Amino acid sequence: TAAAAQNSIRTLDLPSARGEILDRVGRGGVGDTATIAVQADVSRMPAPCAATGGGGRTADGKAACRVLKRLAWVLDVKYEHMWHAFARLAKANPGYPVTLPYTVSRKEWSYMVERKWLFQGIQFEHVYQRSYPSLKEFGPLNPNLIGFVGAITRENIQNPVYHEKLPTIGTAGQAGIEQTYDRYLRGHDGQVQETVDP
């Protein structure tokens, strides 16, 4: 039916890739790599996961949060490391989904999406990671010349160097070439639809 078909389509926000920065002979130095970030939404996770104390284990030594235990197994990460990262971020951002410091392969993502009932409160976001050339390739002046990218701040929004109104959420060049040519390097976010089992 039409309703069943609609339920099988998932719409995800798709951040835009940032443009490359090349040298005068066209060699690539700075670019983006597409990755999948994993987030944990405490408000949607089982009760034991919401209690961020106790080292992540029950009195008998078993994992307190089975969702994170399964996630750690899929990502080949020690449960204790994942729990401590989750607890620290959840405490700093109460009530909000937290992005865990792990990237997810397409194969791992597919495995968890197909078994979403086992990963309650776990969600994913398509992101881009900025990569920069080494000092050996571009010399010691490279960091100051190229600059870097960071989260958009209130100061960025009020700064006329960007030549246009910045969105309130996202990233922008914060120094060097990344900032000077930000309007040319920063793209426009979009959406992607993916078909999943209803």
Buried (B, 14 or more C-beta within 10 A) or exposed (E): EEEEEEEEEEEEEBBEBBBEBEEEEEEEBBBBEEEBBBBBBBEBBEEBBEEBEEEBBEEEEEBBBBBBBBBBEBBEBEBEEBBBBBBEBBEEEEEEBBBBEBBBEEEBBEBBBEEEEBBBBBBBBBBBEBEBBEEEEBEEEBBEBBBBBBEBEEEBEEEEEBEEEBEEEEBBBBBBBBBBBBEEBBEEEEEEEEEEEE
